[in-house]
Structure formats: structure tokens, C-alpha cells
Amino acid sequence: MLGPKMSAAAEEKKEEAGEPLGAELTNVVLPLARDGALVNYLFVTLKIRMSDLNAAAFVREQHFLVRDGITRASSRSPIPIGKSPGAFDTAAVVRLVTSVVNGLKPGLRVVRVSLEQAAFMRR
């Protein structure tokens, strides 16, 4: 009876141990704009690497605050889209996410932000 619960807890710790300083946010939606006009939405998975374990735990536990901050910031300043199809300013996404996470709580410091599984909304 205790076996499955213990093994599930061990698996959960094993996943966290793989990237203890990281936090992953799936299905983050960012507006894309060209010349100030909204043209599309980007759906992306963000992997955020923090400077220490406490910061990473905070971001994982308070992921809803991180998502809310990213949504609000990207609504005020949409991500610029490139001239070619499928191009967007990845540096702007990294700057936005870094700024939002660092501003959530004193002492938080983002080391790296990576974008994975980026997809545009189909029209």
C-alpha cells in the first residue's frame, strides 16, 4: 500500500533533481505585433533557469503569478514579428520573461530563458 505512493514521490523528486534550478512553463501565449498592430499569437514552452534553488522553487510554486506577469507585460508590449513567415524576436521574449520574473520578488535572478515548441496560431 505504501509502495506506489513512495515510488510516485521518488519519481517526482527525480524529475526535480534533473533540473533543480529550472522551471518550465508550458502553453504560454504571447501576442505578436507588426508596426503596432496585432498580427498573431505565439504558443511556447518556456524553460527558465534560476540562480538558486529557492528562486527556482518560488517560480515553480508560483507559476500562476509568473504567467500572469508575462501575459500583462506582453499585452502592453507585444513581441515584434519578423518580415519572414515564422520569424519573431526571440531576444524580446527573453528580455520580457527575465524582467517579469526578476521583478516578482527581491532576490530572484534569471540565469537563462529558453524557448521550446514555439508554434503560431493557425488562421
C-alpha positions as semicolon CSV with decimal commas, in nm:
position;residue;x (nm);y (nm);z (nm)
1;M;0,000;0,000;0,000
2;L;0,283;0,242;0,072
3;G;0,486;0,121;-0,226
4;P;0,305;0,314;-0,504
5;K;0,293;0,636;-0,305
6;M;0,661;0,615;-0,227
7;S;0,752;0,538;-0,587
8;A;0,542;0,829;-0,716
9;A;0,713;1,063;-0,471
10;A;1,053;0,928;-0,573
11;E;0,972;0,987;-0,942
12;E;0,863;1,343;-0,867
13;K;1,187;1,414;-0,681
14;K;1,386;1,251;-0,962
15;E;1,230;1,490;-1,216
16;E;1,311;1,791;-1,000
17;A;1,662;1,659;-0,941
18;G;1,720;1,654;-1,319
19;E;1,700;2,035;-1,335
20;P;1,677;2,167;-0,978
21;L;1,740;2,527;-1,083
22;G;1,488;2,515;-1,365
23;A;1,120;2,585;-1,402
24;E;0,909;2,503;-1,707
25;L;0,600;2,690;-1,818
26;T;0,402;2,518;-2,090
27;N;0,147;2,675;-2,323
28;V;0,241;3,037;-2,266
29;V;0,059;3,264;-2,511
30;L;0,232;3,578;-2,637
31;P;0,083;3,835;-2,876
32;L;0,288;3,915;-3,188
33;A;0,274;4,258;-3,349
34;R;0,399;4,431;-3,662
35;D;0,406;4,812;-3,672
36;G;0,194;4,828;-3,357
37;A;-0,083;4,605;-3,494
38;L;-0,159;4,262;-3,353
39;V;-0,094;4,001;-3,624
40;N;-0,081;3,663;-3,448
41;Y;-0,022;3,473;-3,125
42;L;0,276;3,259;-3,029
43;F;0,228;2,947;-2,815
44;V;0,553;2,848;-2,648
45;T;0,704;2,643;-2,368
46;L;0,944;2,849;-2,158
47;K;1,229;2,692;-1,963
48;I;1,358;2,933;-1,702
49;R;1,684;2,863;-1,521
50;M;1,722;3,047;-1,192
51;S;2,031;3,139;-0,990
52;D;1,950;2,932;-0,681
53;L;1,722;2,659;-0,551
54;N;1,493;2,892;-0,354
55;A;1,431;3,110;-0,659
56;A;1,359;2,806;-0,876
57;A;1,120;2,665;-0,616
58;F;0,941;3,002;-0,595
59;V;0,894;3,019;-0,972
60;R;0,767;2,659;-0,987
61;E;0,528;2,707;-0,695
62;Q;0,406;3,050;-0,804
63;H;0,387;2,972;-1,176
64;F;0,045;3,136;-1,197
65;L;0,199;3,471;-1,091
66;V;0,475;3,428;-1,349
67;R;0,219;3,353;-1,623
68;D;0,005;3,649;-1,517
69;G;0,306;3,882;-1,522
70;I;0,417;3,759;-1,864
71;T;0,063;3,797;-2,001
72;R;0,027;4,151;-1,868
73;A;0,372;4,261;-1,986
74;S;0,330;4,111;-2,333
75;S;-0,014;4,272;-2,366
76;R;0,141;4,613;-2,300
77;S;0,437;4,546;-2,531
78;P;0,365;4,270;-2,786
79;I;0,656;4,073;-2,929
80;P;0,774;4,209;-3,267
81;I;0,725;3,970;-3,557
82;G;0,979;3,941;-3,837
83;K;0,925;4,001;-4,205
84;S;0,959;3,636;-4,299
85;P;0,694;3,382;-4,200
86;G;0,769;3,210;-3,872
87;A;1,013;3,475;-3,752
88;F;0,980;3,665;-3,427
89;D;1,214;3,849;-3,193
90;T;1,331;3,578;-2,952
91;A;1,553;3,827;-2,769
92;A;1,243;4,034;-2,688
93;V;1,076;3,727;-2,536
94;V;1,385;3,653;-2,325
95;R;1,406;4,017;-2,208
96;L;1,035;4,023;-2,122
97;V;1,041;3,696;-1,925
98;T;1,363;3,791;-1,745
99;S;1,223;4,130;-1,648
100;V;0,894;3,985;-1,522
101;V;1,050;3,704;-1,316
102;N;1,323;3,924;-1,167
103;G;1,057;4,178;-1,065
104;L;0,829;3,931;-0,886
105;K;1,028;3,915;-0,563
106;P;1,352;4,070;-0,439
107;G;1,641;3,828;-0,478
108;L;1,511;3,641;-0,782
109;R;1,760;3,624;-1,065
110;V;1,708;3,456;-1,400
111;V;2,020;3,295;-1,545
112;R;1,874;3,173;-1,874
113;V;1,545;3,157;-2,061
114;S;1,497;2,914;-2,345
115;L;1,202;2,879;-2,580
116;E;1,084;2,537;-2,689
117;Q;0,797;2,412;-2,900
118;A;0,713;2,754;-3,041
119;A;0,404;2,749;-3,263
120;F;0,191;3,018;-3,421
121;M;-0,185;3,031;-3,405
122;R;-0,333;2,892;-3,725
123;R;-0,552;3,121;-3,929
